[in-house]
Each structure stands twice: as structure tokens, then as C-alpha cells.
Amino acid sequence: MLLLKILIAFVLLMIFAEDMRSRSVHWYLFPLLALELGLLHYWQAGQSLLNLLASAGLTLLFLFLQLALVTAYFSFKNKRFTNITAGLLGWGDVLLLTSLTCYLPLLHFIVFYIGSLVVILLFWIIYQKTVVGKQSTVPLAGLQSLLFVLLLAFSWLHPDLSLVDDSQLIQLLSR
């Protein structure tokens, strides 16, 4: 399992490096990441493959619903259909989030998704104010990859913290 964790960290860091350097990421990294994360989830959760697929399917459904709502919002705002992947959100961003659904159950995914967007927004505002050459695009997939590899490393160093089981998060939130 250590080798798998190293491979996952390597792929996430490759996504980060490519997105930061060129604002594009080789597409094959995302299916590779999804496979690796799915295997890790399967081994860590100790659930059947059917439960893993159901969890990933539910999280994927949430992601697509959210993307559909964002598309509807911008289409309504612009008074014409707006393809959010044509300038607002890159395909790498969508593919990274899709890959993460293979590992994170729904509540963990929502917390990571919202938390990472807030952290990246704050970072990007500070970065844009301090850097001379301002950039118009945010390397969202790269920065989310970096945050996710840090979250994974933290969870690997604290085995009592499970990212593949929402029950711990539900207990924490219900306090």
C-alpha cells in the first residue's frame, strides 16, 4: 500500500507542476489518478466493490449537479447557453474533481471542494496583489491537487483520521 500512496502523491504533484507551469495537464494523469484513488479507497474502507462504486456514483452525481447549476447560472446571467468549460472552468479542473470522487465519499468531497475553493481564492487574491505580472487564470486543478496531497499526507500520518468514511465527519459536525 505504501507504493500506491507514493504513486498517488507523485501523480498529484505532477498535476500541480504541469498546471502551474503551463495551465494544462496531460489528460492521462486523471484516469490514472482515479484508478489509484479507487484502489486505495477499496483497501482502506474494507467495503465491497459495489459499495465503492455506489459511493463514487453518489459523489459524482453531486459534482455533475453542481456543474449543471453553475452552467445554468451563467447561462441565465448571459441570456444564452454558456459552456463553463470554455473559459470559466478548465477540463483539467473537472477531471481532477471527477478523479477525487473515486476516493472521497460525499461529505468529505463537499468539505474538501468548498474548503479548497475558499483557500485557493484567498491565496489567489494575496498572490495577485503581491506579484507584478498578474495572471488571468487560476491553476485550480494544480492548487487543488497540492491541497489534496497535503490532506492525504496528513491522513496517512494520523491513521485514526479516515477520509473514506463519512461517519467520523458526521460525528464531528454534529457536536
C-alpha positions in Angstrom: 0.0 0.0 0.0 3.0 2.3 0.6 3.9 2.1 -3.1 0.3 3.1 -4.1 0.4 6.1 -1.8 3.7 7.2 -3.3 2.3 6.8 -6.8 -0.8 8.9 -5.8 1.4 11.6 -4.4 3.6 11.6 -7.5 0.6 11.9 -9.8 -1.0 14.7 -7.8 2.3 16.6 -7.7 2.7 16.1 -11.5 -0.7 17.6 -12.0 0.3 20.5 -9.7 3.6 21.1 -11.6 2.0 20.9 -15.0 -0.9 23.2 -14.2 1.4 25.8 -12.5 3.8 25.7 -15.4 1.5 25.7 -18.5 -2.1 25.8 -17.3 -2.6 22.5 -18.9 -2.3 18.9 -17.7 -1.8 15.7 -19.7 -5.2 14.0 -19.7 -3.9 10.5 -19.0 -3.0 11.6 -15.4 -6.6 11.8 -14.4 -7.7 8.2 -15.2 -4.5 7.0 -13.6 -5.3 9.1 -10.5 -8.9 7.8 -10.4 -7.7 4.2 -10.6 -5.1 4.7 -7.9 -7.5 6.5 -5.6 -10.2 3.9 -6.2 -7.8 1.1 -5.2 -6.7 3.0 -2.1 -10.3 3.6 -1.1 -11.1 0.0 -1.6 -8.2 -1.2 0.6 -8.7 1.4 3.3 -12.5 1.2 3.6 -12.7 -2.6 3.5 -16.0 -2.3 1.7 -17.2 -4.3 -1.3 -16.6 -3.0 -4.8 -20.3 -2.3 -5.1 -20.3 0.0 -2.1 -17.2 1.8 -3.5 -19.0 2.3 -6.8 -22.2 3.5 -5.1 -20.2 6.0 -3.0 -18.3 7.3 -6.1 -21.5 7.4 -8.1 -23.3 9.5 -5.4 -20.4 11.9 -5.2 -20.1 12.1 -9.0 -23.8 12.8 -9.1 -23.3 15.7 -6.7 -20.4 17.1 -8.8 -22.4 17.0 -12.0 -25.4 18.6 -10.4 -23.2 21.4 -9.1 -21.6 21.8 -12.5 -25.1 21.9 -14.1 -26.2 24.6 -11.6 -23.2 26.7 -12.4 -23.8 26.3 -16.1 -27.5 27.2 -15.6 -26.5 30.3 -13.6 -24.0 31.6 -16.1 -26.4 30.8 -19.0 -29.2 32.7 -17.3 -26.8 35.6 -16.4 -25.6 35.8 -20.0 -29.0 35.2 -21.5 -27.6 32.4 -23.7 -26.2 28.9 -23.1 -22.8 29.2 -21.5 -20.3 26.3 -21.7 -18.5 26.7 -18.4 -15.5 24.6 -19.7 -14.9 27.2 -22.4 -13.2 29.8 -20.3 -14.6 29.7 -16.8 -13.5 26.2 -15.7 -10.9 24.1 -17.4 -11.4 20.4 -18.3 -8.5 19.6 -16.0 -10.4 21.1 -13.1 -13.4 18.9 -13.9 -11.3 15.8 -14.5 -9.5 16.3 -11.2 -12.7 16.6 -9.2 -14.1 13.6 -11.1 -11.0 11.6 -10.1 -11.4 12.6 -6.4 -14.9 11.1 -6.4 -13.2 7.7 -6.6 -11.7 8.3 -3.1 -13.8 10.8 -1.1 -17.3 9.9 -0.1 -19.9 12.6 -0.5 -19.5 14.6 2.7 -15.7 14.6 2.6 -15.8 15.6 -1.0 -18.1 18.5 -0.3 -15.9 19.7 2.6 -12.8 19.4 0.5 -14.3 21.0 -2.5 -15.7 24.0 -0.6 -12.6 24.3 1.6 -10.2 24.1 -1.2 -12.1 26.7 -3.2 -12.0 29.1 -0.2 -8.3 28.5 0.5 -7.4 28.9 -3.2 -9.5 32.1 -3.6 -7.8 33.7 -0.6 -4.3 32.5 -1.8 -5.0 33.8 -5.3 -6.2 37.2 -4.1 -3.0 37.6 -2.0 -0.8 36.3 -4.8 -2.3 38.7 -7.4 -1.7 41.6 -5.1 1.9 40.8 -4.5 3.1 39.6 -7.9 3.9 42.1 -10.6 2.8 40.0 -13.6 -0.8 39.3 -12.9 -2.4 36.2 -14.5 -6.0 36.0 -15.6 -6.4 32.2 -15.0 -6.3 30.3 -11.7 -4.5 27.0 -11.8 -7.4 25.4 -9.9 -6.6 21.7 -10.7 -3.0 22.2 -9.7 -3.7 24.0 -6.5 -6.4 21.5 -5.5 -4.0 18.7 -6.3 -1.5 20.3 -4.0 -4.1 20.7 -1.2 -5.3 17.2 -1.7 -1.8 15.6 -1.5 -1.3 17.6 1.7 -4.6 16.3 3.1 -3.7 12.7 2.1 -0.3 13.0 3.8 -1.9 14.4 6.9 -4.4 11.5 7.0 -1.6 8.9 6.4 0.4 10.3 9.3 -2.8 10.2 11.5 -4.3 6.7 10.9 -7.2 7.5 13.2 -8.4 10.0 10.7 -10.4 8.3 7.9 -11.1 10.2 4.7 -13.0 7.2 3.2 -15.7 7.1 5.9 -18.2 9.9 6.4 -19.3 8.7 9.9 -16.3 10.5 11.6 -17.1 13.7 9.8 -20.8 13.4 10.7 -19.9 12.9 14.4 -17.6 16.0 14.3 -20.2 18.1 12.6 -23.0 17.1 15.0 -21.1 18.3 18.0 
